[in-house]
Amino acid sequence: MLRINNLEAFYGKVQVIYGVTLEVPRNQIVALLGANGAGKTTTLMAISGLVRTSRETLIKFEGERIDHLAPEAIVARGIAHVPQGRGVFPGLTVYENLKMGAYSRKDKSTLGADIDRLFEWFPMLKARLKQYAGTLSGGEQQMLAIMRGLMAKPKLLILDEPSMGLAPVVVEQIYDIIQHIRTSGITILLVEQNIHMALAVSDYAYVMTIGRIVLEGNAEEMRSKEEMLKTYLRGEERRIS
């Protein structure tokens, strides 16, 4: 579904991603693991058209190049990006946040029915429909951010550090929801530092360090190397994402 070949990304004139190649097959969960500063978030931003890439970079989604497209055009193709740090609109209600997630859709008449269906996965937010997003707990805000991404009816959902800063019990709830999303037919690219949780739900994983892929394999193989993987999450020589 998603193919990235020789991704080179830049902040201004500074190169931060070096020749990253990865693939996200349809109906799978692919994890991108690494420490803070490894380049994971920058890679996701490149997919979403939010950072500059080189002419040698090739990003294809469903067989068509998207590396030259504007972010809104990439969303319209079927890619929804739930960013690190949740990024909800604190001054808007839960309902208004969800409507914002569907801004690119043309079938506005079905929004109410779609919200009702999503509440089957996120029942804790149903009673907070008119509550301002800024007053929600951290876990509730993360759930709202994921729900808002799903309102775009994506084919590919990109999740950047969905467990960051959350209590273990909330992380388990988030990952239960991620599994439900996958069974609905939505493909997922998951960025995480939580190796254990990420590999528990993923089919395949890549490990990044200092802007490069240094290890990859199916989740079962990676679980057998969990201690080795932890060495890649103990810090980077320099921070780039």
C-alpha positions as CSV (number, residue, x, y, z in Angstrom):
1,M,0.0,0.0,0.0
2,L,2.7,2.5,1.0
3,R,6.3,2.3,-0.4
4,I,9.1,4.6,0.5
5,N,12.4,4.4,-1.4
6,N,15.5,6.4,-0.5
7,L,13.8,8.9,1.7
8,E,16.0,11.9,2.3
9,A,14.5,14.7,4.4
10,F,15.7,18.2,5.4
11,Y,15.0,21.0,7.8
12,G,16.2,23.9,5.8
13,K,19.6,22.9,4.4
14,V,20.2,20.3,7.2
15,Q,19.7,16.7,6.1
16,V,18.1,14.6,8.9
17,I,16.9,11.4,7.1
18,Y,19.4,9.4,5.0
19,G,18.1,6.9,2.4
20,V,15.2,5.4,4.4
21,T,13.4,2.6,2.6
22,L,10.3,0.8,4.0
23,E,7.0,-0.7,3.0
24,V,3.6,-0.9,4.7
25,P,1.5,-3.7,3.2
26,R,-2.3,-3.4,3.0
27,N,-4.2,-4.6,6.1
28,Q,-1.1,-4.8,8.3
29,I,0.4,-2.9,11.2
30,V,4.0,-1.9,10.7
31,A,5.9,-0.4,13.6
32,L,8.7,2.1,13.3
33,L,10.8,2.0,16.5
34,G,13.6,4.1,17.8
35,A,14.7,6.5,20.5
36,N,13.8,10.1,20.7
37,G,15.7,11.9,17.9
38,A,16.0,8.8,15.7
39,G,14.0,10.4,12.9
40,K,10.7,8.6,13.3
41,T,8.5,11.7,13.5
42,T,10.4,13.3,10.6
43,T,9.8,10.2,8.5
44,L,6.0,10.5,9.2
45,M,6.0,14.2,8.4
46,A,7.7,13.4,5.0
47,I,4.9,10.9,4.2
48,S,2.4,13.6,5.0
49,G,4.1,16.3,2.9
50,L,5.1,18.4,5.9
51,V,8.9,18.4,5.4
52,R,11.2,18.9,2.4
53,T,12.5,15.8,0.7
54,S,15.1,15.3,-2.0
55,R,14.5,14.6,-5.7
56,E,15.8,11.1,-5.2
57,T,13.0,10.4,-2.7
58,L,10.1,8.2,-3.9
59,I,6.9,7.8,-1.9
60,K,4.1,5.8,-3.4
61,F,0.6,5.2,-2.0
62,E,-1.5,2.6,-3.7
63,G,0.9,2.7,-6.7
64,E,0.8,6.5,-7.2
65,R,3.5,9.0,-6.2
66,I,2.5,11.4,-3.4
67,D,5.9,12.9,-2.5
68,H,5.1,15.9,-4.7
69,L,1.6,16.5,-3.3
70,A,0.4,19.1,-0.7
71,P,-0.6,17.8,2.7
72,E,-4.3,18.3,2.1
73,A,-4.0,16.3,-1.2
74,I,-2.3,13.5,0.7
75,V,-5.2,13.4,3.2
76,A,-7.7,13.3,0.4
77,R,-5.9,10.2,-1.0
78,G,-6.7,8.3,2.2
79,I,-3.8,8.9,4.7
80,A,-4.7,10.3,8.1
81,H,-1.8,11.3,10.4
82,V,-2.4,11.4,14.2
83,P,0.6,13.5,15.4
84,Q,2.8,13.1,18.4
85,G,1.4,15.1,21.4
86,R,-2.2,14.5,20.4
87,G,-2.8,17.9,18.8
88,V,-6.5,18.3,19.7
89,F,-8.1,21.7,19.4
90,P,-8.5,22.5,23.2
91,G,-11.0,25.3,22.6
92,L,-13.3,23.2,20.6
93,T,-15.7,20.5,21.9
94,V,-15.2,16.8,21.3
95,Y,-17.9,17.0,18.6
96,E,-16.3,20.0,16.9
97,N,-12.9,18.2,16.9
98,L,-14.5,15.2,15.2
99,K,-16.1,17.4,12.6
100,M,-12.7,19.0,11.9
101,G,-11.3,15.5,11.2
102,A,-13.9,15.1,8.4
103,Y,-13.2,18.5,6.8
104,S,-11.9,16.9,3.6
105,R,-14.9,14.6,3.2
106,K,-17.7,15.2,0.7
107,D,-20.2,12.9,2.3
108,K,-21.1,15.2,5.2
109,S,-24.5,13.7,5.6
110,T,-23.1,10.6,7.2
111,L,-21.0,12.2,9.9
112,G,-23.4,11.6,12.7
113,A,-23.7,7.9,11.8
114,D,-19.9,7.6,11.6
115,I,-19.4,9.2,15.0
116,D,-22.0,6.8,16.5
117,R,-20.1,3.9,15.1
118,L,-16.7,5.1,16.4
119,F,-18.2,5.4,19.9
120,E,-18.4,1.6,19.9
121,W,-14.6,1.7,20.1
122,F,-14.4,4.9,22.2
123,P,-17.4,4.7,24.6
124,M,-15.6,6.8,27.2
125,L,-15.9,9.8,25.0
126,K,-19.6,9.5,24.2
127,A,-20.7,11.3,27.4
128,R,-18.2,14.1,26.7
129,L,-19.4,15.1,23.2
130,K,-20.1,18.7,24.3
131,Q,-17.1,19.0,26.6
132,Y,-14.1,21.1,25.6
133,A,-11.2,19.0,24.4
134,G,-8.7,20.9,26.6
135,T,-10.5,19.7,29.7
136,L,-10.1,16.0,28.9
137,S,-7.5,13.8,30.5
138,G,-4.4,12.9,28.6
139,G,-5.7,9.5,27.7
140,E,-9.0,10.9,26.6
141,Q,-7.3,13.5,24.4
142,Q,-5.2,10.7,22.8
143,M,-8.4,8.7,22.1
144,L,-10.0,11.9,20.6
145,A,-7.0,12.4,18.4
146,I,-7.3,8.9,17.0
147,M,-11.0,9.2,16.6
148,R,-10.6,12.5,14.8
149,G,-8.1,10.8,12.4
150,L,-10.6,8.0,11.7
151,M,-13.3,10.6,10.8
152,A,-11.4,11.2,7.6
153,K,-12.2,7.6,6.6
154,P,-8.5,6.8,5.9
155,K,-7.1,3.8,4.2
156,L,-3.8,4.3,6.0
157,L,-3.7,5.6,9.6
158,I,-0.4,7.0,10.8
159,L,0.0,7.0,14.6
160,D,2.9,8.9,16.2
161,E,3.7,7.7,19.8
162,P,0.1,7.0,20.9
163,S,1.3,5.8,24.3
164,M,3.5,8.8,25.1
165,G,2.9,10.1,28.7
166,L,0.0,7.8,29.4
167,A,-0.6,5.5,32.4
168,P,-0.1,1.8,31.7
169,V,-3.8,1.0,32.0
170,V,-4.6,3.7,29.5
171,V,-1.9,2.4,27.1
172,E,-3.5,-1.0,27.2
173,Q,-6.9,0.6,26.3
174,I,-5.2,2.5,23.4
175,Y,-3.7,-0.7,22.0
176,D,-6.9,-2.6,22.3
177,I,-8.4,0.1,20.1
178,I,-5.6,-0.1,17.7
179,Q,-6.3,-3.8,17.2
180,H,-9.9,-3.1,16.6
181,I,-9.0,-0.5,14.0
182,R,-6.8,-3.0,12.2
183,T,-9.6,-5.6,12.1
184,S,-11.9,-3.0,10.4
185,G,-9.6,-3.1,7.4
186,I,-7.5,0.1,8.0
187,T,-3.8,-0.3,7.5
188,I,-1.6,1.3,10.3
189,L,1.9,2.7,10.4
190,L,2.8,3.0,14.1
191,V,5.7,5.0,15.6
192,E,6.6,3.9,19.1
193,Q,9.3,3.8,21.8
194,N,7.2,1.2,23.7
195,I,8.8,-1.9,22.1
196,H,6.7,-4.4,24.0
197,M,3.3,-2.9,23.1
198,A,4.2,-2.1,19.5
199,L,5.5,-5.6,18.7
200,A,2.5,-7.2,20.4
201,V,0.2,-5.8,17.7
202,S,2.5,-5.4,14.7
203,D,3.2,-7.7,11.8
204,Y,6.5,-6.1,10.9
205,A,8.9,-3.6,12.4
206,Y,11.7,-1.3,11.4
207,V,14.3,0.3,13.8
208,M,15.7,3.7,13.2
209,T,18.7,5.4,14.6
210,I,20.1,8.8,13.6
211,G,18.0,9.1,10.5
212,R,18.7,5.6,9.1
213,I,17.0,2.2,9.2
214,V,19.4,-0.1,11.1
215,L,17.2,-3.3,11.6
216,E,14.0,-4.8,10.3
217,G,12.1,-8.0,10.5
218,N,8.7,-9.6,11.2
219,A,7.3,-9.0,14.7
220,E,8.0,-12.5,16.0
221,E,11.7,-12.2,15.0
222,M,11.9,-8.8,16.6
223,R,10.3,-10.0,19.9
224,S,13.1,-12.5,20.2
225,K,15.6,-9.6,19.9
226,E,13.9,-7.3,22.4
227,E,16.9,-6.9,24.6
228,M,19.0,-5.9,21.6
229,L,16.3,-3.5,20.5
230,K,16.5,-1.7,23.8
231,T,20.0,-0.7,23.0
232,Y,18.7,1.5,20.2
233,L,16.3,3.2,22.6
234,R,18.9,4.3,25.2
235,G,19.5,7.6,23.4
236,E,21.0,9.1,20.3
237,E,24.2,11.0,19.6
238,R,22.2,13.9,18.2
239,R,18.5,14.7,18.1
240,I,16.7,15.1,14.8
241,S,13.0,14.5,15.3
